[in-house]
Amino acid sequence: MNRLTSIKQYRKEYIKALYGTHGRKSGLNPGVLWPRKEELAHMKKYEEVFNPKLEDLIANNKLKKERIQEKRRLREEEVYNNLQQLPAAFKSFFEKVDERKRAAEEWTRQREALVEEVRELLGYRAKPSDERFQQALQQKEEADIKAKRKEARKMRENSSIDELLAQTKNKT
């Protein structure tokens, strides 16, 4: 039959195709078509790495499903626990909202009382945009701040005196 004339014809794929086409008439030794020991070892290693056994695939799939199931169970448990805490969270939220409303109303009342005091101080019903009213209001606010600071200072002094008295009683 045809003899190999080109370097490309010496490739294993070409030789296999040639033997597959012509069979024994090609004059090739069929032993050449089988992989060598190194090639066989490489093929086995490749098979182990990239084509795992069916049992391994099934076991890995089962483990993966179990992990997903456990993750889902934990998430459902977390959601259930959070739902149990929901009424308390609503109550806390609405208490905070009510507290803020009360604080805003208290500030508004104090502000209105302060405005009324300033109007009485001026002796007539001045508009809040009036310059004299603004100055009097600012002075009144500063006086209130000073009074609050003074009161806080007295409270600190009283508490520190009480602490000193308690310490001296403990020593005796």
C-alpha positions, 0 to 999 in steps of 0.5 A: 500500500502507500508508504508514508511520505510526509511528516504529517503522515507520521502523526498517530491520528493519521496512522489510525485513520489509515489503518481504519480505512485500509486495515491489514492491507496498509502494512502497518503494525497494529501494535503502533495504534495502542497507547504507550505506558506513559500515554496510558498513565496520563489518560488514566490520570486525566480520566480520574481528574476530569471524569470522576466515577459515578459513585463519587458524583452521586455522593457529591450531589447528595452532600450538596443537596444536604448542605442546601437543605441545612442552609434552608432549614437554618434560614427558615429557623432564623425567619421564624425566630424573627417573626416571634420577635416582630410584635415586640419590635413593633411595640418598641418602634411605636414607643420610640415614635410616640416618644419623639412626638411627645418631645416635639410637642413639648419643645413646641409648647416650651417655644410657645411659652417662651414667645408669650413671655417675650411678648409680655416682656415687650408689652405688646403683641409683636410679630415673630419676624420683628427685630425687637422681638427677635432680640428679646427672644434671643436674650430670653433663650440665653437666660434660660440656657444659663439657668439650666447650666446653673441648675446642672452645676448645682446638681453635680455639686450636690451629687459629689458632696453626697458621694464624699459623705458616703465615702467618709461614712464607709471609712468610719 
